[in-house]
Amino acid sequence: MPRKKAHPTSPRLRRARFLDESKRLHHKFKRIGSQAAKKARAENLRLGLPNCFLRDGQIYYELPNGEVTTEDPFNPPAAPDDAR
């Protein structure tokens, strides 16, 4: 016996529509976020600023010259105190 079509306001159809809309919004926001991140990385390089990213719990810095380092370019290590 064929299964009856669900009523347009049935819980099953409402849930299916909700999931479809959730997936659509997820992909839309993911695309918008990816575009914004790509634009920000390009702008940082244009301005001579390093890009920061996290991989396996370690912070890396991509310098404008293309070098990737784990040393923070914003806080260079302190020079030894030779004044004493």
N, C-alpha and C positions, 0 to 999 in steps of 0.2 A: 504494500500500500504506500503510495507516495506521501511524503511528509507535507503537511500543510504549511503554507506560507505564514510567516509571522506577521502579526498585526503591526502596522507602522509605528505604534507607540509601545511595542512590547519591550520588556527589559533587555531581551537578547539583542534586538536591533539597536536600541539606544546604546548599549555597551559597545557593539560593533562600530557604530558611528563615532563614539567617543574615542575608541582606540585608533580608528583611521585618522581622526583629527589630531590626536596626540602625536602619532607618527609624522604626520605632515608638518606640524609645528616644530617637532624635534629636529627634523631635517632642515627646516627653514632657519631656526636659530643656530644650528651648527654651521650652516653655510655663512650666515651673517658674521658669526664669531670668527670663523676661519679667515674671511675676507678682512675683517678689522685687524686681526693679528698680523696678517701678511702686510697690510698697509703700515702698521706701526713698526714692524721690523725694517721695512724699506725706508721709512722716515728716520728711524734711529741711525741707520747706516749713512743716510744723506747728511745728517747733522753731525756725524762723527762720534756717535754714542754707541757703546757696546750693547748687544742684545743678550739678555739673560735667559737661560732655560734650565730645566731640571731633568736629569736623567739618572735613574736608579738611586734617587735620594741625594744626589750630588749636584750642586749648583755649578753651572758652566757659564762662561762669558765668551761671546763671539765678538772679537774686537773689529773695528772698522777695516783693518787690513786683512781680515779673513782668519786670523789666528784664533784658536779656541783654547781657553785657559781656565783653570779653577781658581786662580788668584783674583781677588776682587779688585778691579781697576779703580773703583771709587774710593777705597781705603787702602792705599799702598802700605806695605809693612813699614813700621817706624824705623828710622835710621838709628844706629847705635849711638849712645850718648857719649861722645868723645870729649865733651866740654869739661868733664871733671878731672 
